[in-house]
């Protein structure tokens, strides 16, 4: 009886470890995806900021002309 109890306990622990390892693997995968998404987000944000700066530079001469005409 003691041996069977011990064997069952060990088998349960092994199952739990496998489940735990599986969850850790999923967490690691999600972290990689999140880091990649964050990198992409930062690149796209920088592109957008640069486009906004470029737009502002292009509209500055127009605004200056309008103000001088008034």
Buried (B, 14 or more C-beta within 10 A) or exposed (E): EEEEEEEEEEEEEEEEEEEEEEEEEEEEEEEEEEEEEEEEEEEEEEEEEEEEEEEEEEEEEEEEEEEEEE
